[in-house]
Amino acid sequence: MAGIAEVLINMVYPPRCPLCGAIIKESKRLACDSCYKELEYVEEPRCKCCSKAIEDEEAEYCYDCSRKEFYFESGIALWNYSSQMKKSLAMFKYQNRKEYGKFYGEEFVRVYGDVLKSLEPDALIPVPVHWTRYIERGYNQAAIIANQIGKRIQIPVVEDFLVRTKKTIAQKHLDDKGREQNLQGAFAVSEKWKKNEHKMECVVIIDDIYTTGSTINTCAKVLKKEGVKEIYFGVLCIGNGY
């Protein structure tokens, strides 16, 4: 019945390419073949900490990671934040294209599924959005990504472990110092999980984009204070530079 329902839904609402927004006519994937070929996957050499591509094959860390200390161990990023992915994620986040999460999750697991499973995390923790943004948007894009990944490799997703306690301004408009100040006091572990007897030992924070790492690092700091020993992250896209 589920298969028939999906066919009927696709007839009424034909699937659209998550990279260009056009209706997919013929493709074995969840994206146009032509768009798929243009995807810029992060390749070696890459930073051992944040997974950002680096030019110097001799270097272990990017410039940003070499001069900062983080509360997470390391992370993985799937794609470079190209103009193609910038457009795709904008539609995903701001134009109600929640269905794009299926493609994102499928690709992330195809490339990094074994890596995630090898970490043996207790849970995937999506970066939370403030409740006002949740009402405006109707969903948390990081939670959609996390659930698409989690269900494919049977790792639990805990959406209510972290809560956003402060509405922040967009990080892209700020420098490093401004980003840190903007995020001060922005996250907390929920009261429900503070009282929970089950303690997390290892988690993977999930988000859509990593630029300087301020948001993920702030989340990791809160988690470390709560006693989580190992913290990793996984993101769809990572910016260039630094």
C-alpha positions as CSV (number, residue, x, y, z in Angstrom):
1,M,0.0,0.0,0.0
2,A,2.8,2.4,0.9
3,G,4.3,1.8,-2.6
4,I,1.0,2.6,-4.3
5,A,0.5,5.7,-2.2
6,E,4.0,7.0,-3.2
7,V,3.3,6.4,-6.9
8,L,0.0,8.4,-6.6
9,I,1.7,11.2,-4.7
10,N,4.4,11.4,-7.3
11,M,1.8,11.6,-10.1
12,V,0.1,14.6,-8.4
13,Y,3.3,16.1,-7.0
14,P,6.2,15.0,-9.3
15,P,9.6,14.9,-7.5
16,R,11.8,17.9,-8.1
17,C,15.6,18.0,-8.3
18,P,17.0,19.2,-5.0
19,L,19.8,21.0,-6.8
20,C,17.9,23.0,-9.5
21,G,14.2,22.7,-8.5
22,A,13.1,21.3,-11.9
23,I,10.8,18.3,-12.2
24,I,12.8,15.1,-12.5
25,K,11.8,13.3,-15.7
26,E,14.3,10.5,-16.1
27,S,16.9,9.7,-13.5
28,K,17.9,6.7,-11.3
29,R,18.7,9.2,-8.5
30,L,16.7,11.7,-6.5
31,A,18.3,14.5,-8.6
32,C,18.8,15.4,-12.2
33,D,21.8,13.6,-13.8
34,S,23.2,16.8,-15.1
35,C,23.0,18.5,-11.7
36,Y,24.4,15.5,-9.9
37,K,27.5,15.6,-12.1
38,E,28.2,19.1,-11.0
39,L,28.2,18.4,-7.2
40,E,31.5,19.4,-5.6
41,Y,32.3,16.7,-3.0
42,V,35.0,17.6,-0.4
43,E,38.1,15.7,-1.4
44,E,41.6,15.1,0.0
45,P,43.7,16.8,1.1
46,R,41.3,18.0,3.8
47,C,41.6,19.3,7.3
48,K,41.8,16.5,9.9
49,C,39.6,18.6,12.3
50,C,36.8,20.2,10.3
51,S,37.1,18.3,7.0
52,K,37.6,21.5,4.9
53,A,39.6,21.1,1.7
54,I,43.1,22.5,2.0
55,E,45.6,23.2,-0.8
56,D,48.8,22.2,1.1
57,E,49.1,18.4,1.0
58,E,51.7,18.6,3.7
59,A,49.4,20.4,6.2
60,E,47.2,18.4,8.6
61,Y,44.9,21.3,9.5
62,C,43.4,24.3,7.8
63,Y,44.4,27.8,8.9
64,D,41.3,28.2,11.0
65,C,41.6,25.0,12.9
66,S,45.4,25.4,13.4
67,R,44.8,28.6,15.5
68,K,41.7,27.6,17.4
69,E,40.7,25.1,20.1
70,F,37.4,23.2,19.7
71,Y,35.2,21.2,22.1
72,F,34.5,18.6,19.4
73,E,36.9,15.9,18.3
74,S,36.5,16.3,14.5
75,G,33.9,16.4,11.8
76,I,32.9,15.4,8.3
77,A,31.5,17.5,5.5
78,L,30.0,16.1,2.3
79,W,30.1,19.0,-0.2
80,N,31.8,22.3,-0.7
81,Y,29.5,25.2,-0.2
82,S,29.2,26.0,-3.9
83,S,26.7,28.3,-5.7
84,Q,24.8,25.1,-6.6
85,M,24.5,24.0,-2.9
86,K,23.8,27.6,-1.7
87,K,20.7,27.6,-4.0
88,S,19.7,24.1,-3.0
89,L,19.9,24.8,0.8
90,A,18.1,28.1,0.4
91,M,15.1,26.3,-1.2
92,F,15.3,23.6,1.5
93,K,15.4,26.0,4.4
94,Y,13.2,28.9,3.2
95,Q,10.9,27.5,0.5
96,N,9.5,24.5,2.3
97,R,11.4,22.0,0.3
98,K,11.6,19.5,3.2
99,E,11.6,16.6,0.7
100,Y,15.1,17.6,-0.3
101,G,16.3,16.1,2.9
102,K,15.8,12.6,1.5
103,F,18.5,13.2,-1.2
104,Y,20.8,14.9,1.3
105,G,20.5,12.0,3.8
106,E,20.9,9.3,1.0
107,E,24.1,10.9,-0.3
108,F,25.5,11.5,3.2
109,V,25.0,7.9,4.1
110,R,26.4,6.7,0.8
111,V,29.7,8.5,1.4
112,Y,29.9,8.5,5.2
113,G,27.6,5.9,6.5
114,D,30.4,3.5,7.5
115,V,32.3,6.3,9.1
116,L,29.4,7.3,11.3
117,K,28.7,3.7,12.3
118,S,32.3,3.2,13.3
119,L,32.0,6.0,15.8
120,E,29.3,4.1,17.6
121,P,27.5,7.2,18.7
122,D,24.6,7.1,21.2
123,A,22.7,9.6,19.1
124,L,22.7,12.2,16.3
125,I,22.0,15.6,17.8
126,P,20.6,18.2,15.3
127,V,21.5,21.8,16.0
128,P,18.2,23.4,17.3
129,V,16.5,26.5,15.9
130,H,14.9,29.1,18.1
131,W,11.1,28.4,18.7
132,T,10.2,31.6,16.8
133,R,12.1,30.5,13.7
134,Y,10.5,27.1,14.0
135,I,7.1,28.6,14.0
136,E,8.0,30.8,11.0
137,R,9.6,28.0,9.0
138,G,7.5,25.0,10.3
139,Y,10.5,22.7,10.7
140,N,14.2,22.5,11.8
141,Q,16.3,21.7,8.7
142,A,19.0,20.1,10.8
143,A,16.5,17.7,12.3
144,I,15.3,16.7,8.9
145,I,18.8,15.9,7.8
146,A,19.6,14.0,11.0
147,N,16.4,11.9,10.7
148,Q,17.1,11.0,7.1
149,I,20.6,9.9,8.1
150,G,19.6,8.1,11.3
151,K,16.9,6.0,9.8
152,R,19.2,4.7,7.1
153,I,21.9,3.5,9.5
154,Q,19.8,2.9,12.6
155,I,21.3,5.5,14.8
156,P,18.9,7.3,17.2
157,V,18.1,11.0,16.6
158,V,17.5,13.0,19.7
159,E,15.9,16.3,18.7
160,D,15.2,17.6,22.2
161,F,18.6,17.1,23.8
162,L,19.7,20.7,22.9
163,V,17.4,23.7,23.0
164,R,18.0,27.2,21.6
165,T,17.5,29.6,24.4
166,K,18.3,32.8,22.5
167,K,17.3,34.1,19.1
168,T,20.5,35.1,17.4
169,I,21.1,37.1,14.3
170,A,22.5,35.5,11.1
171,Q,26.1,34.4,11.6
172,K,27.1,35.3,8.1
173,H,27.0,39.0,8.8
174,L,29.5,38.7,11.7
175,D,33.3,38.3,12.1
176,D,34.8,35.7,14.4
177,K,34.5,37.7,17.6
178,G,30.9,38.8,16.7
179,R,29.9,35.2,16.1
180,E,31.2,34.1,19.5
181,Q,29.4,36.9,21.2
182,N,26.2,36.3,19.2
183,L,26.1,32.7,20.4
184,Q,26.9,33.2,24.1
185,G,24.1,31.6,26.1
186,A,22.3,30.6,22.9
187,F,22.1,26.8,23.6
188,A,21.4,24.6,26.6
189,V,20.7,21.0,27.4
190,S,16.9,20.5,27.9
191,E,15.6,20.0,31.5
192,K,14.2,16.7,30.3
193,W,17.6,15.3,29.5
194,K,19.3,16.9,32.5
195,K,17.0,14.7,34.6
196,N,17.4,11.6,32.4
197,E,19.4,8.8,34.0
198,H,20.7,7.7,30.6
199,K,23.8,9.7,29.9
200,M,25.3,10.2,26.4
201,E,28.9,9.1,26.0
202,C,29.4,9.9,22.3
203,V,27.2,12.0,20.0
204,V,27.4,13.4,16.5
205,I,26.1,17.0,16.0
206,I,24.3,17.4,12.7
207,D,23.8,20.7,10.8
208,D,23.5,21.9,7.2
209,I,26.5,24.3,6.9
210,Y,29.9,24.8,8.6
211,T,31.7,28.0,8.1
212,T,34.0,28.9,11.0
213,G,32.5,26.2,13.3
214,S,31.2,28.7,15.9
215,T,27.7,27.3,16.1
216,I,28.8,23.6,16.3
217,N,31.6,24.5,18.8
218,T,29.2,26.3,21.1
219,C,26.8,23.3,21.0
220,A,29.8,21.0,21.7
221,K,30.8,23.2,24.7
222,V,27.4,22.8,26.2
223,L,27.4,19.1,25.7
224,K,30.9,18.7,27.2
225,K,29.7,20.5,30.3
226,E,26.8,18.1,30.5
227,G,29.3,15.2,30.6
228,V,29.3,14.0,26.9
229,K,32.9,12.7,26.4
230,E,33.2,12.4,22.7
231,I,31.6,14.9,20.2
232,Y,31.8,14.7,16.5
233,F,29.9,16.6,13.8
234,G,28.5,15.9,10.3
235,V,27.4,18.7,7.9
236,L,26.2,18.7,4.3
237,C,28.4,21.7,3.3
238,I,31.5,23.4,4.4
239,G,32.7,26.9,3.3
240,N,36.0,27.7,1.7
241,G,38.6,30.0,3.1
242,Y,40.5,30.2,6.4
